[in-house]
């Protein structure tokens, strides 16, 4: 609310696990990754492009009426 007079809206993106190089650096056993994936309704990690599209939406005029929202992009993790 503090930034409204400057026409700045604040929203947030909360991504779930995303396919990035960090996963291979963690050296998790394959069965651990499989256990993690089983907890996601969509059954896979997200892609960086999927998060980028949400951020692009928030940066566009299409989100001009949104304010103070947190958008979960987590493959359904929060629904469990």
N, CA, C and O atoms as a Maestro MAE file, in Angstrom:
{
 s_m_m2io_version
 :::
 2.0.0
}

f_m_ct {
 s_m_title
 :::
 protein
 m_atom[320] {
  # First column is atom index #
  i_m_mmod_type
  r_m_x_coord
  r_m_y_coord
  r_m_z_coord
  i_m_residue_number
  s_m_chain_name
  s_m_pdb_residue_name
  s_m_pdb_atom_name
  i_m_atomic_number
  :::
  1 25 0.817 -1.190 0.000 1 A "UNK " " N  " 7
  2 3 0.000 0.000 0.000 1 A "UNK " " CA " 6
  3 2 0.868 1.264 0.000 1 A "UNK " " C  " 6
  4 15 0.471 2.302 -0.530 1 A "UNK " " O  " 8
  5 25 2.051 1.163 0.598 2 A "UNK " " N  " 7
  6 3 2.938 2.326 0.682 2 A "UNK " " CA " 6
  7 2 3.362 2.849 -0.688 2 A "UNK " " C  " 6
  8 15 3.653 4.036 -0.835 2 A "UNK " " O  " 8
  9 25 3.397 1.981 -1.676 3 A "UNK " " N  " 7
  10 3 3.936 2.367 -2.983 3 A "UNK " " CA " 6
  11 2 2.860 2.726 -4.006 3 A "UNK " " C  " 6
  12 15 3.181 3.102 -5.133 3 A "UNK " " O  " 8
  13 25 1.610 2.615 -3.630 4 A "UNK " " N  " 7
  14 3 0.528 2.893 -4.575 4 A "UNK " " CA " 6
  15 2 0.568 4.313 -5.114 4 A "UNK " " C  " 6
  16 15 0.280 4.533 -6.291 4 A "UNK " " O  " 8
  17 25 0.918 5.276 -4.278 5 A "UNK " " N  " 7
  18 3 0.963 6.661 -4.752 5 A "UNK " " CA " 6
  19 2 2.017 6.867 -5.837 5 A "UNK " " C  " 6
  20 15 1.960 7.845 -6.582 5 A "UNK " " O  " 8
  21 25 2.980 5.945 -5.928 6 A "UNK " " N  " 7
  22 3 3.988 5.996 -6.995 6 A "UNK " " CA " 6
  23 2 3.658 5.018 -8.120 6 A "UNK " " C  " 6
  24 15 4.484 4.766 -8.996 6 A "UNK " " O  " 8
  25 25 2.443 4.470 -8.088 7 A "UNK " " N  " 7
  26 3 1.941 3.522 -9.085 7 A "UNK " " CA " 6
  27 2 2.831 2.281 -9.205 7 A "UNK " " C  " 6
  28 15 3.115 1.794 -10.300 7 A "UNK " " O  " 8
  29 25 3.259 1.788 -8.034 8 A "UNK " " N  " 7
  30 3 4.062 0.572 -7.981 8 A "UNK " " CA " 6
  31 2 3.256 -0.491 -7.259 8 A "UNK " " C  " 6
  32 15 2.888 -0.329 -6.095 8 A "UNK " " O  " 8
  33 25 2.986 -1.577 -7.963 9 A "UNK " " N  " 7
  34 3 2.298 -2.715 -7.363 9 A "UNK " " CA " 6
  35 2 3.320 -3.767 -6.963 9 A "UNK " " C  " 6
  36 15 4.294 -3.995 -7.680 9 A "UNK " " O  " 8
  37 25 3.103 -4.402 -5.831 10 A "UNK " " N  " 7
  38 3 4.029 -5.423 -5.353 10 A "UNK " " CA " 6
  39 2 3.313 -6.768 -5.310 10 A "UNK " " C  " 6
  40 15 2.297 -6.919 -4.631 10 A "UNK " " O  " 8
  41 25 3.845 -7.729 -6.032 11 A "UNK " " N  " 7
  42 3 3.351 -9.095 -6.058 11 A "UNK " " CA " 6
  43 2 4.558 -10.014 -5.957 11 A "UNK " " C  " 6
  44 15 5.696 -9.564 -6.090 11 A "UNK " " O  " 8
  45 25 4.317 -11.292 -5.724 12 A "UNK " " N  " 7
  46 3 5.418 -12.239 -5.560 12 A "UNK " " CA " 6
  47 2 5.149 -13.527 -6.321 12 A "UNK " " C  " 6
  48 15 4.001 -13.932 -6.502 12 A "UNK " " O  " 8
  49 25 6.224 -14.161 -6.760 13 A "UNK " " N  " 7
  50 3 6.159 -15.470 -7.398 13 A "UNK " " CA " 6
  51 2 6.847 -16.454 -6.460 13 A "UNK " " C  " 6
  52 15 7.975 -16.223 -6.026 13 A "UNK " " O  " 8
  53 25 6.155 -17.559 -6.148 14 A "UNK " " N  " 7
  54 3 6.706 -18.583 -5.258 14 A "UNK " " CA " 6
  55 2 6.850 -19.881 -6.045 14 A "UNK " " C  " 6
  56 15 5.906 -20.666 -6.124 14 A "UNK " " O  " 8
  57 25 8.021 -20.110 -6.625 15 A "UNK " " N  " 7
  58 3 8.206 -21.322 -7.425 15 A "UNK " " CA " 6
  59 2 8.503 -22.549 -6.570 15 A "UNK " " C  " 6
  60 15 9.067 -22.448 -5.480 15 A "UNK " " O  " 8
  61 25 8.116 -23.690 -7.083 16 A "UNK " " N  " 7
  62 3 8.508 -24.957 -6.495 16 A "UNK " " CA " 6
  63 2 9.849 -25.367 -7.084 16 A "UNK " " C  " 6
  64 15 10.535 -24.535 -7.678 16 A "UNK " " O  " 8
  65 25 10.238 -26.623 -6.934 17 A "UNK " " N  " 7
  66 3 11.497 -27.096 -7.509 17 A "UNK " " CA " 6
  67 2 11.511 -26.935 -9.036 17 A "UNK " " C  " 6
  68 15 10.578 -27.340 -9.730 17 A "UNK " " O  " 8
  69 25 12.574 -26.346 -9.523 18 A "UNK " " N  " 7
  70 3 12.724 -26.042 -10.942 18 A "UNK " " CA " 6
  71 2 13.964 -26.756 -11.467 18 A "UNK " " C  " 6
  72 15 14.980 -26.854 -10.780 18 A "UNK " " O  " 8
  73 25 13.862 -27.253 -12.702 19 A "UNK " " N  " 7
  74 3 15.007 -27.917 -13.346 19 A "UNK " " CA " 6
  75 2 16.122 -26.904 -13.564 19 A "UNK " " C  " 6
  76 15 16.091 -26.110 -14.505 19 A "UNK " " O  " 8
  77 25 17.096 -26.949 -12.684 20 A "UNK " " N  " 7
  78 3 18.277 -26.094 -12.809 20 A "UNK " " CA " 6
  79 2 19.505 -26.926 -12.452 20 A "UNK " " C  " 6
  80 15 19.364 -28.017 -11.898 20 A "UNK " " O  " 8
  81 25 20.692 -26.440 -12.753 21 A "UNK " " N  " 7
  82 3 21.910 -27.194 -12.454 21 A "UNK " " CA " 6
  83 2 22.115 -27.495 -10.969 21 A "UNK " " C  " 6
  84 15 22.880 -28.399 -10.631 21 A "UNK " " O  " 8
  85 25 21.456 -26.764 -10.085 22 A "UNK " " N  " 7
  86 3 21.662 -27.006 -8.649 22 A "UNK " " CA " 6
  87 2 21.305 -28.433 -8.244 22 A "UNK " " C  " 6
  88 15 21.930 -28.996 -7.345 22 A "UNK " " O  " 8
  89 25 20.298 -29.026 -8.906 23 A "UNK " " N  " 7
  90 3 19.881 -30.384 -8.537 23 A "UNK " " CA " 6
  91 2 20.997 -31.396 -8.779 23 A "UNK " " C  " 6
  92 15 21.193 -32.297 -7.964 23 A "UNK " " O  " 8
  93 25 21.726 -31.263 -9.876 24 A "UNK " " N  " 7
  94 3 22.817 -32.209 -10.128 24 A "UNK " " CA " 6
  95 2 23.992 -31.968 -9.178 24 A "UNK " " C  " 6
  96 15 24.730 -32.900 -8.858 24 A "UNK " " O  " 8
  97 25 24.168 -30.742 -8.731 25 A "UNK " " N  " 7
  98 3 25.253 -30.428 -7.800 25 A "UNK " " CA " 6
  99 2 24.976 -30.958 -6.392 25 A "UNK " " C  " 6
  100 15 25.899 -31.121 -5.594 25 A "UNK " " O  " 8
  101 25 23.716 -31.221 -6.093 26 A "UNK " " N  " 7
  102 3 23.364 -31.724 -4.763 26 A "UNK " " CA " 6
  103 2 23.699 -33.204 -4.608 26 A "UNK " " C  " 6
  104 15 23.707 -33.718 -3.489 26 A "UNK " " O  " 8
  105 25 23.972 -33.887 -5.698 27 A "UNK " " N  " 7
  106 3 24.342 -35.295 -5.700 27 A "UNK " " CA " 6
  107 2 23.359 -36.171 -4.922 27 A "UNK " " C  " 6
  108 15 23.754 -37.043 -4.149 27 A "UNK " " O  " 8
  109 25 22.080 -35.918 -5.146 28 A "UNK " " N  " 7
  110 3 21.054 -36.752 -4.520 28 A "UNK " " CA " 6
  111 2 20.969 -38.086 -5.235 28 A "UNK " " C  " 6
  112 15 21.122 -38.140 -6.455 28 A "UNK " " O  " 8
  113 25 20.729 -39.156 -4.509 29 A "UNK " " N  " 7
  114 3 20.531 -40.446 -5.168 29 A "UNK " " CA " 6
  115 2 19.275 -40.384 -6.041 29 A "UNK " " C  " 6
  116 15 18.318 -39.692 -5.693 29 A "UNK " " O  " 8
  117 25 19.268 -41.095 -7.165 30 A "UNK " " N  " 7
  118 3 18.109 -41.056 -8.068 30 A "UNK " " CA " 6
  119 2 16.789 -41.393 -7.376 30 A "UNK " " C  " 6
  120 15 15.748 -40.828 -7.712 30 A "UNK " " O  " 8
  121 25 16.831 -42.305 -6.417 31 A "UNK " " N  " 7
  122 3 15.581 -42.667 -5.734 31 A "UNK " " CA " 6
  123 2 15.036 -41.504 -4.893 31 A "UNK " " C  " 6
  124 15 13.827 -41.409 -4.681 31 A "UNK " " O  " 8
  125 25 15.920 -40.624 -4.418 32 A "UNK " " N  " 7
  126 3 15.471 -39.452 -3.658 32 A "UNK " " CA " 6
  127 2 14.736 -38.476 -4.578 32 A "UNK " " C  " 6
  128 15 13.685 -37.947 -4.214 32 A "UNK " " O  " 8
  129 25 15.282 -38.243 -5.753 33 A "UNK " " N  " 7
  130 3 14.620 -37.371 -6.723 33 A "UNK " " CA " 6
  131 2 13.258 -37.940 -7.104 33 A "UNK " " C  " 6
  132 15 12.288 -37.197 -7.258 33 A "UNK " " O  " 8
  133 25 13.191 -39.248 -7.253 34 A "UNK " " N  " 7
  134 3 11.928 -39.905 -7.600 34 A "UNK " " CA " 6
  135 2 10.899 -39.725 -6.481 34 A "UNK " " C  " 6
  136 15 9.716 -39.523 -6.756 34 A "UNK " " O  " 8
  137 25 11.338 -39.796 -5.231 35 A "UNK " " N  " 7
  138 3 10.434 -39.583 -4.092 35 A "UNK " " CA " 6
  139 2 9.889 -38.157 -4.101 35 A "UNK " " C  " 6
  140 15 8.706 -37.929 -3.851 35 A "UNK " " O  " 8
  141 25 10.758 -37.218 -4.389 36 A "UNK " " N  " 7
  142 3 10.335 -35.815 -4.449 36 A "UNK " " CA " 6
  143 2 9.296 -35.643 -5.551 36 A "UNK " " C  " 6
  144 15 8.263 -35.009 -5.335 36 A "UNK " " O  " 8
  145 25 9.560 -36.200 -6.724 37 A "UNK " " N  " 7
  146 3 8.632 -36.066 -7.849 37 A "UNK " " CA " 6
  147 2 7.274 -36.691 -7.561 37 A "UNK " " C  " 6
  148 15 6.258 -36.202 -8.055 37 A "UNK " " O  " 8
  149 25 7.236 -37.730 -6.795 38 A "UNK " " N  " 7
  150 3 5.968 -38.390 -6.463 38 A "UNK " " CA " 6
  151 2 5.055 -37.493 -5.629 38 A "UNK " " C  " 6
  152 15 3.844 -37.710 -5.583 38 A "UNK " " O  " 8
  153 25 5.622 -36.505 -4.983 39 A "UNK " " N  " 7
  154 3 4.823 -35.591 -4.163 39 A "UNK " " CA " 6
  155 2 4.160 -34.493 -4.989 39 A "UNK " " C  " 6
  156 15 3.321 -33.754 -4.473 39 A "UNK " " O  " 8
  157 25 4.524 -34.378 -6.266 40 A "UNK " " N  " 7
  158 3 3.963 -33.334 -7.112 40 A "UNK " " CA " 6
  159 2 2.844 -33.886 -7.975 40 A "UNK " " C  " 6
  160 15 3.049 -34.862 -8.697 40 A "UNK " " O  " 8
  161 25 1.659 -33.280 -7.917 41 A "UNK " " N  " 7
  162 3 0.565 -33.742 -8.764 41 A "UNK " " CA " 6
  163 2 0.921 -33.779 -10.254 41 A "UNK " " C  " 6
  164 15 0.440 -34.653 -10.976 41 A "UNK " " O  " 8
  165 25 1.757 -32.844 -10.724 42 A "UNK " " N  " 7
  166 3 2.116 -32.843 -12.144 42 A "UNK " " CA " 6
  167 2 3.217 -33.848 -12.465 42 A "UNK " " C  " 6
  168 15 3.453 -34.140 -13.637 42 A "UNK " " O  " 8
  169 25 3.900 -34.387 -11.446 43 A "UNK " " N  " 7
  170 3 4.874 -35.452 -11.634 43 A "UNK " " CA " 6
  171 2 6.191 -35.074 -12.271 43 A "UNK " " C  " 6
  172 15 6.873 -35.928 -12.836 43 A "UNK " " O  " 8
  173 25 6.564 -33.793 -12.190 44 A "UNK " " N  " 7
  174 3 7.844 -33.359 -12.769 44 A "UNK " " CA " 6
  175 2 8.270 -32.052 -12.112 44 A "UNK " " C  " 6
  176 15 7.475 -31.362 -11.472 44 A "UNK " " O  " 8
  177 25 9.546 -31.737 -12.289 45 A "UNK " " N  " 7
  178 3 10.025 -30.432 -11.862 45 A "UNK " " CA " 6
  179 2 9.567 -29.385 -12.865 45 A "UNK " " C  " 6
  180 15 9.294 -29.698 -14.024 45 A "UNK " " O  " 8
  181 25 9.485 -28.151 -12.415 46 A "UNK " " N  " 7
  182 3 9.133 -27.061 -13.311 46 A "UNK " " CA " 6
  183 2 10.305 -26.677 -14.190 46 A "UNK " " C  " 6
  184 15 11.447 -27.058 -13.934 46 A "UNK " " O  " 8
  185 25 10.005 -25.920 -15.225 47 A "UNK " " N  " 7
  186 3 11.038 -25.425 -16.133 47 A "UNK " " CA " 6
  187 2 11.220 -23.926 -15.900 47 A "UNK " " C  " 6
  188 15 10.251 -23.227 -15.604 47 A "UNK " " O  " 8
  189 25 12.439 -23.429 -16.027 48 A "UNK " " N  " 7
  190 3 12.667 -21.992 -15.831 48 A "UNK " " CA " 6
  191 2 11.733 -21.134 -16.691 48 A "UNK " " C  " 6
  192 15 11.304 -20.061 -16.269 48 A "UNK " " O  " 8
  193 25 11.426 -21.614 -17.890 49 A "UNK " " N  " 7
  194 3 10.559 -20.849 -18.795 49 A "UNK " " CA " 6
  195 2 9.153 -20.680 -18.199 49 A "UNK " " C  " 6
  196 15 8.487 -19.673 -18.439 49 A "UNK " " O  " 8
  197 25 8.718 -21.667 -17.430 50 A "UNK " " N  " 7
  198 3 7.382 -21.589 -16.833 50 A "UNK " " CA " 6
  199 2 7.325 -20.494 -15.764 50 A "UNK " " C  " 6
  200 15 6.314 -19.805 -15.631 50 A "UNK " " O  " 8
  201 25 8.393 -20.340 -15.020 51 A "UNK " " N  " 7
  202 3 8.452 -19.267 -14.031 51 A "UNK " " CA " 6
  203 2 8.579 -17.926 -14.737 51 A "UNK " " C  " 6
  204 15 7.945 -16.947 -14.344 51 A "UNK " " O  " 8
  205 25 9.397 -17.887 -15.773 52 A "UNK " " N  " 7
  206 3 9.593 -16.644 -16.522 52 A "UNK " " CA " 6
  207 2 8.281 -16.116 -17.094 52 A "UNK " " C  " 6
  208 15 8.070 -14.903 -17.129 52 A "UNK " " O  " 8
  209 25 7.406 -16.996 -17.538 53 A "UNK " " N  " 7
  210 3 6.123 -16.552 -18.099 53 A "UNK " " CA " 6
  211 2 5.255 -15.881 -17.043 53 A "UNK " " C  " 6
  212 15 4.556 -14.911 -17.337 53 A "UNK " " O  " 8
  213 25 5.296 -16.390 -15.820 54 A "UNK " " N  " 7
  214 3 4.528 -15.772 -14.737 54 A "UNK " " CA " 6
  215 2 5.110 -14.403 -14.405 54 A "UNK " " C  " 6
  216 15 4.367 -13.441 -14.211 54 A "UNK " " O  " 8
  217 25 6.433 -14.314 -14.339 55 A "UNK " " N  " 7
  218 3 7.091 -13.035 -14.068 55 A "UNK " " CA " 6
  219 2 6.785 -12.044 -15.190 55 A "UNK " " C  " 6
  220 15 6.532 -10.867 -14.929 55 A "UNK " " O  " 8
  221 25 6.807 -12.511 -16.421 56 A "UNK " " N  " 7
  222 3 6.485 -11.643 -17.557 56 A "UNK " " CA " 6
  223 2 5.059 -11.106 -17.440 56 A "UNK " " C  " 6
  224 15 4.807 -9.932 -17.712 56 A "UNK " " O  " 8
  225 25 4.131 -11.971 -17.033 57 A "UNK " " N  " 7
  226 3 2.756 -11.520 -16.817 57 A "UNK " " CA " 6
  227 2 2.710 -10.415 -15.767 57 A "UNK " " C  " 6
  228 15 2.053 -9.394 -15.968 57 A "UNK " " O  " 8
  229 25 3.403 -10.616 -14.651 58 A "UNK " " N  " 7
  230 3 3.385 -9.607 -13.588 58 A "UNK " " CA " 6
  231 2 4.031 -8.300 -14.023 58 A "UNK " " C  " 6
  232 15 3.665 -7.231 -13.535 58 A "UNK " " O  " 8
  233 25 4.986 -8.383 -14.933 59 A "UNK " " N  " 7
  234 3 5.653 -7.176 -15.428 59 A "UNK " " CA " 6
  235 2 4.845 -6.477 -16.514 59 A "UNK " " C  " 6
  236 15 5.169 -5.356 -16.908 59 A "UNK " " O  " 8
  237 25 3.801 -7.131 -16.995 60 A "UNK " " N  " 7
  238 3 3.017 -6.558 -18.094 60 A "UNK " " CA " 6
  239 2 1.835 -5.754 -17.574 60 A "UNK " " C  " 6
  240 15 1.491 -5.804 -16.393 60 A "UNK " " O  " 8
  241 25 1.237 -5.030 -18.470 61 A "UNK " " N  " 7
  242 3 0.044 -4.252 -18.171 61 A "UNK " " CA " 6
  243 2 -1.147 -5.158 -17.832 61 A "UNK " " C  " 6
  244 15 -2.108 -4.713 -17.204 61 A "UNK " " O  " 8
  245 25 -1.082 -6.427 -18.246 62 A "UNK " " N  " 7
  246 3 -2.169 -7.375 -17.971 62 A "UNK " " CA " 6
  247 2 -2.389 -7.602 -16.475 62 A "UNK " " C  " 6
  248 15 -3.469 -8.028 -16.067 62 A "UNK " " O  " 8
  249 25 -1.390 -7.326 -15.668 63 A "UNK " " N  " 7
  250 3 -1.525 -7.536 -14.221 63 A "UNK " " CA " 6
  251 2 -1.758 -6.229 -13.473 63 A "UNK " " C  " 6
  252 15 -1.558 -6.168 -12.260 63 A "UNK " " O  " 8
  253 25 -2.176 -5.192 -14.175 64 A "UNK " " N  " 7
  254 3 -2.291 -3.863 -13.563 64 A "UNK " " CA " 6
  255 2 -3.283 -3.801 -12.406 64 A "UNK " " C  " 6
  256 15 -3.195 -2.897 -11.574 64 A "UNK " " O  " 8
  257 25 -4.209 -4.727 -12.335 65 A "UNK " " N  " 7
  258 3 -5.215 -4.706 -11.262 65 A "UNK " " CA " 6
  259 2 -4.843 -5.640 -10.107 65 A "UNK " " C  " 6
  260 15 -5.606 -5.777 -9.150 65 A "UNK " " O  " 8
  261 25 -3.697 -6.270 -10.193 66 A "UNK " " N  " 7
  262 3 -3.239 -7.164 -9.119 66 A "UNK " " CA " 6
  263 2 -2.405 -6.378 -8.126 66 A "UNK " " C  " 6
  264 15 -1.622 -5.505 -8.500 66 A "UNK " " O  " 8
  265 25 -2.585 -6.701 -6.861 67 A "UNK " " N  " 7
  266 3 -1.819 -6.017 -5.834 67 A "UNK " " CA " 6
  267 2 -1.701 -6.913 -4.602 67 A "UNK " " C  " 6
  268 15 -2.700 -7.403 -4.077 67 A "UNK " " O  " 8
  269 25 -0.475 -7.115 -4.156 68 A "UNK " " N  " 7
  270 3 -0.233 -7.867 -2.929 68 A "UNK " " CA " 6
  271 2 -0.503 -9.350 -3.035 68 A "UNK " " C  " 6
  272 15 -0.872 -9.982 -2.045 68 A "UNK " " O  " 8
  273 25 -0.326 -9.917 -4.209 69 A "UNK " " N  " 7
  274 3 -0.605 -11.340 -4.423 69 A "UNK " " CA " 6
  275 2 0.674 -12.165 -4.443 69 A "UNK " " C  " 6
  276 15 1.733 -11.687 -4.850 69 A "UNK " " O  " 8
  277 25 0.559 -13.396 -4.003 70 A "UNK " " N  " 7
  278 3 1.634 -14.373 -4.124 70 A "UNK " " CA " 6
  279 2 1.128 -15.453 -5.072 70 A "UNK " " C  " 6
  280 15 0.120 -16.107 -4.802 70 A "UNK " " O  " 8
  281 25 1.833 -15.634 -6.175 71 A "UNK " " N  " 7
  282 3 1.432 -16.634 -7.158 71 A "UNK " " CA " 6
  283 2 2.294 -17.876 -6.969 71 A "UNK " " C  " 6
  284 15 3.513 -17.833 -7.140 71 A "UNK " " O  " 8
  285 25 1.646 -18.982 -6.616 72 A "UNK " " N  " 7
  286 3 2.347 -20.250 -6.453 72 A "UNK " " CA " 6
  287 2 2.497 -20.896 -7.818 72 A "UNK " " C  " 6
  288 15 1.514 -21.094 -8.531 72 A "UNK " " O  " 8
  289 25 3.722 -21.223 -8.177 73 A "UNK " " N  " 7
  290 3 4.012 -21.929 -9.421 73 A "UNK " " CA " 6
  291 2 4.836 -23.140 -8.987 73 A "UNK " " C  " 6
  292 15 6.054 -23.193 -9.156 73 A "UNK " " O  " 8
  293 25 4.117 -24.107 -8.420 74 A "UNK " " N  " 7
  294 3 4.812 -25.190 -7.722 74 A "UNK " " CA " 6
  295 2 4.377 -26.584 -8.112 74 A "UNK " " C  " 6
  296 15 4.626 -27.538 -7.375 74 A "UNK " " O  " 8
  297 25 3.728 -26.721 -9.264 75 A "UNK " " N  " 7
  298 3 3.331 -28.037 -9.718 75 A "UNK " " CA " 6
  299 2 2.267 -28.694 -8.854 75 A "UNK " " C  " 6
  300 15 2.085 -29.910 -8.908 75 A "UNK " " O  " 8
  301 25 1.567 -27.901 -8.061 76 A "UNK " " N  " 7
  302 3 0.517 -28.423 -7.218 76 A "UNK " " CA " 6
  303 2 0.947 -28.813 -5.816 76 A "UNK " " C  " 6
  304 15 0.137 -29.320 -5.041 76 A "UNK " " O  " 8
  305 25 2.223 -28.581 -5.475 77 A "UNK " " N  " 7
  306 3 2.750 -28.961 -4.168 77 A "UNK " " CA " 6
  307 2 1.872 -28.419 -3.037 77 A "UNK " " C  " 6
  308 15 1.578 -29.147 -2.089 77 A "UNK " " O  " 8
  309 25 1.454 -27.168 -3.122 78 A "UNK " " N  " 7
  310 3 0.693 -26.541 -2.050 78 A "UNK " " CA " 6
  311 2 -0.713 -27.112 -1.916 78 A "UNK " " C  " 6
  312 15 -1.373 -26.879 -0.903 78 A "UNK " " O  " 8
  313 25 -1.177 -27.843 -2.900 79 A "UNK " " N  " 7
  314 3 -2.523 -28.403 -2.827 79 A "UNK " " CA " 6
  315 2 -2.557 -29.676 -2.001 79 A "UNK " " C  " 6
  316 15 -3.632 -30.162 -1.651 79 A "UNK " " O  " 8
  317 25 -1.395 -30.218 -1.687 80 A "UNK " " N  " 7
  318 3 -1.345 -31.474 -0.929 80 A "UNK " " CA " 6
  319 2 -1.515 -31.255 0.546 80 A "UNK " " C  " 6
  320 15 -1.497 -32.213 1.319 80 A "UNK " " O  " 8
  :::
 }
 m_bond[319] {
  # First column is bond index #
  i_m_from
  i_m_to
  i_m_order
  :::
  1 1 2 1
  2 2 3 1
  3 3 4 2
  4 3 5 1
  5 5 6 1
  6 6 7 1
  7 7 8 2
  8 7 9 1
  9 9 10 1
  10 10 11 1
  11 11 12 2
  12 11 13 1
  13 13 14 1
  14 14 15 1
  15 15 16 2
  16 15 17 1
  17 17 18 1
  18 18 19 1
  19 19 20 2
  20 19 21 1
  21 21 22 1
  22 22 23 1
  23 23 24 2
  24 23 25 1
  25 25 26 1
  26 26 27 1
  27 27 28 2
  28 27 29 1
  29 29 30 1
  30 30 31 1
  31 31 32 2
  32 31 33 1
  33 33 34 1
  34 34 35 1
  35 35 36 2
  36 35 37 1
  37 37 38 1
  38 38 39 1
  39 39 40 2
  40 39 41 1
  41 41 42 1
  42 42 43 1
  43 43 44 2
  44 43 45 1
  45 45 46 1
  46 46 47 1
  47 47 48 2
  48 47 49 1
  49 49 50 1
  50 50 51 1
  51 51 52 2
  52 51 53 1
  53 53 54 1
  54 54 55 1
  55 55 56 2
  56 55 57 1
  57 57 58 1
  58 58 59 1
  59 59 60 2
  60 59 61 1
  61 61 62 1
  62 62 63 1
  63 63 64 2
  64 63 65 1
  65 65 66 1
  66 66 67 1
  67 67 68 2
  68 67 69 1
  69 69 70 1
  70 70 71 1
  71 71 72 2
  72 71 73 1
  73 73 74 1
  74 74 75 1
  75 75 76 2
  76 75 77 1
  77 77 78 1
  78 78 79 1
  79 79 80 2
  80 79 81 1
  81 81 82 1
  82 82 83 1
  83 83 84 2
  84 83 85 1
  85 85 86 1
  86 86 87 1
  87 87 88 2
  88 87 89 1
  89 89 90 1
  90 90 91 1
  91 91 92 2
  92 91 93 1
  93 93 94 1
  94 94 95 1
  95 95 96 2
  96 95 97 1
  97 97 98 1
  98 98 99 1
  99 99 100 2
  100 99 101 1
  101 101 102 1
  102 102 103 1
  103 103 104 2
  104 103 105 1
  105 105 106 1
  106 106 107 1
  107 107 108 2
  108 107 109 1
  109 109 110 1
  110 110 111 1
  111 111 112 2
  112 111 113 1
  113 113 114 1
  114 114 115 1
  115 115 116 2
  116 115 117 1
  117 117 118 1
  118 118 119 1
  119 119 120 2
  120 119 121 1
  121 121 122 1
  122 122 123 1
  123 123 124 2
  124 123 125 1
  125 125 126 1
  126 126 127 1
  127 127 128 2
  128 127 129 1
  129 129 130 1
  130 130 131 1
  131 131 132 2
  132 131 133 1
  133 133 134 1
  134 134 135 1
  135 135 136 2
  136 135 137 1
  137 137 138 1
  138 138 139 1
  139 139 140 2
  140 139 141 1
  141 141 142 1
  142 142 143 1
  143 143 144 2
  144 143 145 1
  145 145 146 1
  146 146 147 1
  147 147 148 2
  148 147 149 1
  149 149 150 1
  150 150 151 1
  151 151 152 2
  152 151 153 1
  153 153 154 1
  154 154 155 1
  155 155 156 2
  156 155 157 1
  157 157 158 1
  158 158 159 1
  159 159 160 2
  160 159 161 1
  161 161 162 1
  162 162 163 1
  163 163 164 2
  164 163 165 1
  165 165 166 1
  166 166 167 1
  167 167 168 2
  168 167 169 1
  169 169 170 1
  170 170 171 1
  171 171 172 2
  172 171 173 1
  173 173 174 1
  174 174 175 1
  175 175 176 2
  176 175 177 1
  177 177 178 1
  178 178 179 1
  179 179 180 2
  180 179 181 1
  181 181 182 1
  182 182 183 1
  183 183 184 2
  184 183 185 1
  185 185 186 1
  186 186 187 1
  187 187 188 2
  188 187 189 1
  189 189 190 1
  190 190 191 1
  191 191 192 2
  192 191 193 1
  193 193 194 1
  194 194 195 1
  195 195 196 2
  196 195 197 1
  197 197 198 1
  198 198 199 1
  199 199 200 2
  200 199 201 1
  201 201 202 1
  202 202 203 1
  203 203 204 2
  204 203 205 1
  205 205 206 1
  206 206 207 1
  207 207 208 2
  208 207 209 1
  209 209 210 1
  210 210 211 1
  211 211 212 2
  212 211 213 1
  213 213 214 1
  214 214 215 1
  215 215 216 2
  216 215 217 1
  217 217 218 1
  218 218 219 1
  219 219 220 2
  220 219 221 1
  221 221 222 1
  222 222 223 1
  223 223 224 2
  224 223 225 1
  225 225 226 1
  226 226 227 1
  227 227 228 2
  228 227 229 1
  229 229 230 1
  230 230 231 1
  231 231 232 2
  232 231 233 1
  233 233 234 1
  234 234 235 1
  235 235 236 2
  236 235 237 1
  237 237 238 1
  238 238 239 1
  239 239 240 2
  240 239 241 1
  241 241 242 1
  242 242 243 1
  243 243 244 2
  244 243 245 1
  245 245 246 1
  246 246 247 1
  247 247 248 2
  248 247 249 1
  249 249 250 1
  250 250 251 1
  251 251 252 2
  252 251 253 1
  253 253 254 1
  254 254 255 1
  255 255 256 2
  256 255 257 1
  257 257 258 1
  258 258 259 1
  259 259 260 2
  260 259 261 1
  261 261 262 1
  262 262 263 1
  263 263 264 2
  264 263 265 1
  265 265 266 1
  266 266 267 1
  267 267 268 2
  268 267 269 1
  269 269 270 1
  270 270 271 1
  271 271 272 2
  272 271 273 1
  273 273 274 1
  274 274 275 1
  275 275 276 2
  276 275 277 1
  277 277 278 1
  278 278 279 1
  279 279 280 2
  280 279 281 1
  281 281 282 1
  282 282 283 1
  283 283 284 2
  284 283 285 1
  285 285 286 1
  286 286 287 1
  287 287 288 2
  288 287 289 1
  289 289 290 1
  290 290 291 1
  291 291 292 2
  292 291 293 1
  293 293 294 1
  294 294 295 1
  295 295 296 2
  296 295 297 1
  297 297 298 1
  298 298 299 1
  299 299 300 2
  300 299 301 1
  301 301 302 1
  302 302 303 1
  303 303 304 2
  304 303 305 1
  305 305 306 1
  306 306 307 1
  307 307 308 2
  308 307 309 1
  309 309 310 1
  310 310 311 1
  311 311 312 2
  312 311 313 1
  313 313 314 1
  314 314 315 1
  315 315 316 2
  316 315 317 1
  317 317 318 1
  318 318 319 1
  319 319 320 2
  :::
 }
}
